[in-house]
């Protein structure tokens, strides 16, 4: 994933088609169509750069009735209903909050000395603040399966992930004694409109992700995590000060830094390298170049590969939706 809004609009859509949506034929066709359509590009270029991103525009178009399928359907909707689509693009954001990423984050979290205090920046509805409430199935290259469940038994949310290399998969769930999220516009998991928008952000063909999101929302509604409205650069220290004594603070984020201006990304790294406890990052390698690459080649042909980092050091690669994890062989 590249920084959002820094490429020309046409190039951004070409990059999206060629490098990020290998498992969505619909979005690939839409992105390629937009890239070669001067009339639609002109509409998009009237938006602020950060709002031109394909995921946001496509979700807004679907929100207003664009049918998954050939590009012509999207084009007709955009040209005929641009004012409505534009209003939705300006009012909303790509707060996907992909639950599946917990399957690639948990091996890092479980390796830290606990008990843990989790603080997620860019938390959206806070669903990735609940890694200890989900069940996991990691499938190894030789076909073996490692499973893990919450301490009170199997979860209605099961996260599946293919593992390459020697990932330190946990044998028991880490103990989480405190959790909170920080977001400019946190979503209330009990809000039907907010969760309907999260569903719209899931790519058309990804029925498994859609079902998993619905299950995670139902689970979270029973005991929602605490979410705080605020700026991660300005308000993080105050929230960290609330971490109870004896708990290890862990600040983490996933697919968030790409939406910050370049200078703020540097400030974020400086801030998180200085916090008490640990910093876990899961971002595109071009977004936070100061996070060193892991000692395993970057995977190819898998769409978006995130660099999974611990305290500024890359430890593995993770597929953008948490479907695969590439750890060093030893």
C-alpha positions in Angstrom: 0.0 0.0 0.0 1.4 3.4 -1.1 0.8 6.7 0.7 -2.7 7.9 -0.1 -3.0 11.0 -2.3 0.6 11.3 -3.4 0.4 9.9 -6.9 -1.6 11.4 -9.8 -5.2 10.2 -10.0 -4.7 8.0 -13.1 -1.5 6.4 -11.7 -3.2 5.8 -8.3 -6.0 3.8 -10.0 -3.5 1.9 -12.2 -1.4 1.0 -9.1 -4.5 -0.1 -7.3 -5.5 -2.4 -10.3 -2.0 -3.8 -10.8 -0.7 -4.2 -7.3 -3.6 -4.3 -4.7 -6.7 -6.1 -6.0 -5.4 -9.4 -7.3 -8.4 -11.1 -5.6 -11.2 -8.7 -6.8 -11.9 -8.9 -10.5 -14.6 -6.3 -10.2 -12.4 -3.7 -8.5 -9.5 -4.4 -10.9 -11.8 -3.8 -13.9 -13.2 -0.7 -12.3 -9.8 0.8 -11.5 -8.5 0.1 -15.0 -11.7 1.6 -16.5 -11.3 4.8 -14.4 -7.7 5.1 -15.3 -8.6 5.3 -19.0 -11.7 7.5 -18.7 -10.9 11.2 -18.9 -14.5 12.2 -18.0 -14.5 10.2 -14.8 -11.0 11.2 -13.9 -12.0 14.9 -14.2 -14.7 14.3 -11.6 -12.3 12.6 -9.2 -9.7 15.3 -9.6 -12.2 17.8 -8.2 -11.9 15.9 -4.9 -9.2 16.5 -2.2 -6.3 14.2 -3.0 -6.8 12.0 0.1 -10.5 11.5 -1.0 -9.7 10.2 -4.5 -8.6 6.7 -3.3 -10.2 3.8 -5.2 -11.5 2.0 -2.1 -13.4 5.1 -0.9 -14.8 6.1 -4.3 -15.9 2.5 -5.2 -17.5 2.0 -1.8 -19.4 5.3 -2.2 -20.6 4.3 -5.6 -21.8 0.9 -4.4 -23.5 2.7 -1.5 -25.6 4.5 -4.1 -26.3 1.5 -6.2 -23.4 0.7 -8.5 -23.7 -3.0 -9.3 -20.6 -5.2 -9.0 -19.6 -6.2 -12.5 -18.3 -4.5 -15.7 -17.0 -1.0 -15.6 -19.9 0.4 -17.6 -22.2 0.1 -14.6 -19.9 2.1 -12.4 -19.4 4.7 -15.1 -23.1 5.2 -15.5 -23.6 5.6 -11.8 -20.8 8.1 -11.3 -21.8 10.3 -14.3 -25.5 10.2 -13.4 -25.3 10.6 -9.6 -22.0 12.3 -9.0 -23.3 14.9 -6.6 -24.6 12.2 -4.3 -21.5 10.0 -4.6 -19.3 13.0 -4.0 -21.2 13.9 -0.8 -20.7 10.4 0.5 -17.0 10.4 -0.4 -16.5 13.7 1.5 -18.5 12.6 4.5 -17.0 9.2 5.0 -13.7 7.4 5.2 -12.1 4.0 4.4 -12.3 2.7 8.0 -12.2 -0.9 6.9 -11.0 -2.2 10.3 -10.3 -5.6 8.8 -10.7 -8.2 11.6 -8.6 -10.8 9.7 -5.4 -8.8 10.4 -5.6 -10.0 14.0 -4.3 -13.4 12.7 -1.1 -11.7 11.6 -0.8 -9.4 14.6 -1.4 -12.0 17.3 1.9 -13.8 16.9 3.7 -10.5 17.7 1.4 -9.6 20.5 1.6 -13.0 22.1 5.4 -12.8 22.2 5.4 -9.7 24.4 5.7 -9.9 28.2 2.2 -9.5 29.7 -0.3 -8.7 30.9 -0.9 -6.4 27.9 -2.6 -3.0 27.6 -3.6 -2.5 24.0 -4.0 0.9 22.5 -4.9 1.1 18.8 -4.5 4.3 16.8 -6.8 4.6 13.9 -9.2 2.1 15.6 -12.4 2.7 13.5 -15.0 0.6 15.3 -12.4 -1.1 17.5 -12.8 -4.6 16.1 -9.1 -5.3 16.0 -8.8 -4.3 19.6 -10.4 -7.7 20.5 -7.7 -10.2 19.3 -8.2 -12.3 22.5 -11.9 -12.8 21.7 -11.5 -14.5 18.4 -10.5 -18.1 17.4 -7.6 -18.8 15.0 -6.6 -21.4 12.5 -3.1 -21.0 11.1 -2.3 -23.5 8.2 1.4 -24.3 7.7 3.0 -25.0 4.4 3.1 -28.7 5.1 -0.6 -28.8 5.8 -0.5 -28.8 9.6 -3.0 -26.6 11.4 -2.4 -24.7 14.6 -5.6 -23.6 16.4 -6.1 -21.2 19.2 -9.3 -20.2 21.1 -10.2 -17.7 23.8 -9.9 -18.9 27.3 -13.6 -19.4 27.6 -13.9 -21.6 24.5 -14.3 -21.3 20.7 -15.3 -17.9 19.3 -18.1 -17.3 16.7 -15.4 -15.4 14.8 -12.8 -17.7 13.3 -9.7 -16.1 11.6 -7.9 -18.3 9.1 -4.3 -17.6 7.9 -1.7 -19.4 5.8 1.7 -19.3 7.4 5.0 -19.4 5.6 8.3 -19.8 7.5 8.7 -20.3 11.3 6.2 -17.9 12.8 6.1 -18.0 16.6 2.5 -19.1 16.8 1.1 -18.8 20.3 0.0 -21.8 22.3 -2.1 -19.7 24.6 -4.0 -16.4 24.3 -2.2 -13.3 25.6 -3.8 -11.8 28.7 -5.2 -8.4 27.9 -6.1 -6.4 31.0 -6.8 -3.0 29.4 -7.7 -1.8 25.9 -8.6 1.5 24.2 -8.7 3.0 20.7 -7.9 6.4 19.4 -9.4 7.7 16.1 -10.3 11.1 14.6 -13.8 9.7 13.8 -14.4 6.5 15.8 -17.3 4.4 14.7 -19.9 3.0 17.2 -20.2 -0.7 16.7 -23.8 -0.4 17.8 -24.6 2.1 15.0 -26.4 0.3 12.1 -25.4 3.0 9.6 -21.8 2.8 10.6 -21.6 -0.9 10.4 -23.5 -1.0 7.1 -20.7 1.3 5.8 -18.1 -1.0 7.0 -19.8 -3.8 5.1 -19.8 -1.7 2.0 -16.0 -1.3 2.3 -15.5 -5.0 1.9 -14.6 -5.9 -1.7 -17.5 -7.3 -3.7 -16.3 -10.9 -4.1 -15.2 -11.3 -0.4 -18.2 -13.0 1.1 -16.0 -14.7 3.8 -14.8 -11.3 5.0 -18.3 -9.9 5.0 -19.6 -12.8 7.1 -16.6 -12.5 9.4 -17.2 -8.8 9.9 -20.9 -9.3 10.7 -19.9 -12.0 13.3 -17.3 -9.7 14.8 -19.8 -6.8 15.1 -22.3 -9.0 16.9 -19.6 -10.1 19.3 -18.3 -6.6 19.9 -21.8 -5.2 20.6 -22.0 -7.4 23.7 -19.0 -5.6 25.2 -17.8 -2.7 23.0 -14.2 -1.6 23.5 -13.5 1.9 24.7 -12.9 4.3 21.8 -11.7 7.9 22.2 -12.1 10.7 19.6 -8.7 12.4 19.1 -5.6 12.9 17.1 -2.9 10.3 17.4 -0.1 12.8 17.4 -1.7 15.1 20.0 -3.7 12.8 22.2 -1.8 9.6 22.5 0.2 10.4 25.6 -2.9 11.3 27.6 -4.5 8.0 26.8 -1.2 6.0 27.5 -1.1 7.6 30.9 -4.3 5.7 31.8 -2.6 2.3 31.3 -2.7 0.5 34.7 0.4 -0.2 36.6 1.9 -3.6 35.9 0.6 -3.9 32.4 2.8 -3.6 29.3 1.5 -0.9 26.9 1.3 -1.9 23.3 0.5 0.8 20.7 -0.5 -0.7 17.4 -1.9 0.4 14.0 -2.7 -1.2 10.7 -3.2 0.6 7.3 -3.4 3.9 9.1 -0.2 5.8 8.4 -0.8 6.0 4.7 -3.5 8.6 5.3 -1.1 10.9 7.1 0.9 13.7 5.4 4.6 12.7 5.0 5.8 15.0 7.8 3.2 13.6 10.2 4.4 10.0 9.4 7.9 11.0 10.5 6.5 12.5 13.7 4.5 9.4 14.3 7.6 7.2 14.1 9.5 9.5 16.4 6.6 9.5 18.9 6.1 5.7 18.9 9.8 4.9 19.2 9.8 6.9 22.4 6.7 5.5 24.1 6.8 3.3 27.1 6.2 -0.3 26.2 6.0 -1.5 22.6 5.0 -0.3 19.1 3.5 -2.7 16.6 3.0 -1.5 13.0 1.4 -3.1 10.0 1.7 -0.8 7.0 2.9 -0.7 3.4 6.7 -0.5 3.3 6.6 2.7 1.3 4.6 4.4 4.0 7.0 4.0 6.9 10.4 3.6 5.3 12.2 4.0 8.6 10.8 0.6 9.7 13.5 -1.8 8.6 12.6 -4.8 6.3 12.4 -8.3 7.8 15.0 -11.0 7.0 12.6 -12.6 4.5 11.9 -11.5 0.9 8.9 -9.5 0.2 6.2 -11.7 -1.3 5.1 -11.1 -4.9 1.8 -11.7 -6.6 -0.3 -11.4 -3.5 -1.7 -7.8 -3.9 -0.9 -5.7 -0.9 1.9 -7.0 1.4 2.2 -5.1 4.7 5.4 -4.8 6.6 4.8 -6.1 10.1 7.1 -4.3 12.5 7.9 -4.4 16.2 9.5 -1.3 17.8 10.7 0.0 14.3 12.1 -3.4 13.2 10.4 -5.4 10.5 9.7 -9.0 11.6 7.5 -10.4 8.8 5.3 -9.7 5.9 1.5 -9.9 6.1 -1.1 -10.0 3.4 -3.3 -6.9 3.6 -6.4 -8.7 4.8 -4.6 -11.1 7.1 -4.9 -14.1 4.9 -1.2 -14.9 4.8 1.9 -14.4 7.0 5.5 -14.7 5.8 7.9 -15.1 8.7 11.7 -15.8 8.4 12.5 -19.5 8.1 14.3 -19.6 11.4 
